[in-house]
Amino acid sequence: MEHYYEVNKKRWRELLSIHTVSGEYDIEGFLKGGSSLHNLELEALPNVKKKSMLHLQCYFGLDTLSWARRGARITGVDFNEKAIEYAQMLAEKTGLQAKFINCNIYDIEKHLQKQFDIVYTSYGVLCWLHDIQDWARIAARYLKPGGTFFIAEFHPFSWIYDENSQKELKIKYNYWHKDEPDHGISETSYAASGYKLQNKETYEWNHPLGTVVTALVEAGLTIQWIHEYPFSVDGDQFKFMKKDENGYWRLPGDPIPLMYSIKAKKII
């Protein structure tokens, strides 16, 4: 597994150097007081003020610091050391209070012992993880009794289709999880249009929705709700998506789920 993660990390290091200058993340707007959060997660977690919060796979911390701006006492974790350095720089520039930890989340227990009121993660995170059962165990382990877990994520069913198809959905990939990851080659990435990447390889794992839900339940969490959505926050997911009046991206006719969210509690 170490090889897969190292290849992915090299790509994310390069992507960081692009994403922080491309304008797609609107870092300038964030520094002026903006937020990177969407209504979907704000409605699920309406009051985080003075709550302790753990953000798994936080990348370079825009969402992490957006929660801090709403009053959360937050810790962000990511395996990309360059992203963590950039997150710390953003925290210093904005004066927002947040702690950042650089590690693979499977190694988090070597670095962090406390528990939190909320464990949060979102958008394009699970495909980079090989073991969803251990991920769920970690999420549950870091919740206080009575704490809340929340994830918003791209729907695994949407990933079976060819992302390069210009006009219609065409099945290209397998829906079911495999121990060995899918090996991809791509010179471009989301939020990086016009840039050609040197680190073209990726290794990704698909995790069916039922597998994710079952893992969370087996880890001891009580599911409050599961929502599926016909829209996406990512307009690059398919070439023929259109933005709606709320700023989300849709396929003509809303034929398939593009995202889902899960909210759960740790009862004991």
Secondary structure, 3 states (H helix, E strand, C coil): CHHHHHHHHHHHHHHHHHHCCCCCCCHHHHHCCCCCCCHHHHHHCCCCCCCEEEEECCCCCHHHHHHHHCCCEEEEEECCHHHHHHHHHHHHHHCCCEEEEECCHHHHHHCCCCCEEEEEEECCCHHHCCCHHHHHHHHHHCEEEEEEEEEEEECHHHHHECCCCCCCCCECCCCCCCCCCEEEECCCCCCCCCCCCCCCEEEECCCCHHHHHHHHHHCCCEEEEEEEECEECCCCCCCCCEECCCCCEECCCCCCCCEEEEEEECCC
